[in-house]
Amino acid sequence: MSLLKILHHALAFMLELALLAALSYWGFHGDKKSPEKYLWGLGLPILAIALWWVWAAPKSSYRLEQPFLMIFKFALFGIAIFGLYRSGQMGLALLLAALATVSILMEYAGY
């Protein structure tokens, strides 16, 4: 396995964790009441984990084929990026958008 592929896999894994953190951050912030914050702050990442496990995990029996996998990942990261933006974290939203785009396109290209 080449160094570029190893670095890409490490970046992709860190981005998946950042996706969950962004969804949780969005859920816990805003003008929601406390019980509602817990529902969104914990529920959004759990839902994302479940969807990723079914359709994007490398060993899933139902893993999407390209280009549908790329579309799915762009959609999920897009929701997280939107959440960061709505939570007032424009810089983090832009950083996540740039890194996720590079990673998803690298995977699509075969890295």
NORCORUR-V846789 format. One record per pair of residues at least 6 apart in sequence whose ideal C-beta (glycine too) atoms are under 7 Angstrom apart, sorted by sequence separation. I is the first residue (numbers start at 1). J is the second residue. If there is no record, write none. Layout:
# NORCORUR-V846789
i/j
I/J
I/J
This chain:
# NORCORUR-V846789
i/j
54/60
57/63
53/60
55/62
56/63
32/40
54/62
55/63
56/64
64/72
84/92
85/93
28/37
55/64
84/93
27/37
81/93
84/96
27/40
28/41
56/69
27/41
81/96
27/43
56/72
80/96
81/97
24/41
27/44
55/72
56/73
26/44
77/96
24/44
23/44
24/45
23/45
77/100
20/45
23/48
51/76
20/48
48/76
19/48
74/104
73/104
70/104
70/108
66/108
19/76
23/80
26/83
30/87
19/77
22/80
26/84
29/87
25/84
23/83
26/86
19/80
22/83
26/87
22/84
25/87
22/96
18/96
15/99
15/100
11/99
15/103
12/103
11/103
8/103
12/107
8/106
8/111
5/111
4/111
